[in-house]
Amino acid sequence: MPPTAKRSHETQSFSVYYRRCDDAGAAGAAPIRRGQPGYRPELDRDGDGVACEPYHGR
């Protein structure tokens, strides 16, 4: 599923929303750092400011 782009008429800017990290990865946007379009805390599992980073099992 592609990201949803929403345009704000007041600011003339775009925001990107990824429902899941799979969606961000498919769009080539992962990993997403805090401050980048599409970042949201719900996608940042360990709270380090990087969402949808690769998981390296322990």
C-alpha positions as CSV (number, residue, x, y, z in Angstrom):
1,M,0.0,0.0,0.0
2,P,1.6,3.4,-1.0
3,P,2.0,6.2,1.6
4,T,-0.8,8.6,2.0
5,A,0.2,12.2,1.1
6,K,-1.9,15.0,2.5
7,R,-1.5,18.6,1.4
8,S,-2.3,21.4,3.8
9,H,-3.8,24.4,2.0
10,E,-2.6,26.8,4.7
11,T,1.1,25.8,4.7
12,Q,1.4,24.4,1.2
13,S,3.4,21.5,2.6
14,F,3.2,17.8,2.3
15,S,3.1,15.2,5.0
16,V,3.6,11.5,4.6
17,Y,1.9,8.8,6.6
18,Y,3.1,5.2,6.7
19,R,0.6,2.8,8.4
20,R,3.2,0.2,9.0
21,C,7.0,-0.2,8.6
22,D,6.3,-2.6,5.7
23,D,4.7,0.3,3.9
24,A,7.7,2.6,4.5
25,G,10.1,-0.1,3.4
26,A,8.2,-0.8,0.2
27,A,8.3,3.0,-0.5
28,G,12.1,3.0,0.0
29,A,11.8,5.3,3.0
30,A,13.0,3.1,5.8
31,P,14.6,3.7,8.2
32,I,12.9,7.0,9.1
33,R,14.6,9.4,11.5
34,R,12.9,11.8,13.8
35,G,12.1,15.0,11.9
36,Q,11.8,13.3,8.6
37,P,8.5,13.0,6.7
38,G,6.7,9.8,7.8
39,Y,8.3,9.5,11.2
40,R,6.0,8.8,14.1
41,P,6.7,7.4,17.6
42,E,4.4,4.4,17.0
43,L,6.8,3.1,14.4
44,D,9.9,3.6,16.6
45,R,10.0,0.4,18.7
46,D,12.9,1.3,20.9
47,G,12.4,5.0,21.2
48,D,15.8,6.0,19.8
49,G,14.5,8.4,17.2
50,V,14.8,5.9,14.3
51,A,11.6,4.3,13.1
52,C,11.4,1.2,10.9
53,E,15.1,0.3,11.4
54,P,16.1,-3.3,10.5
55,Y,15.7,-5.8,13.3
56,H,18.8,-7.7,14.2
57,G,17.7,-10.5,16.6
58,R,19.8,-11.3,19.6
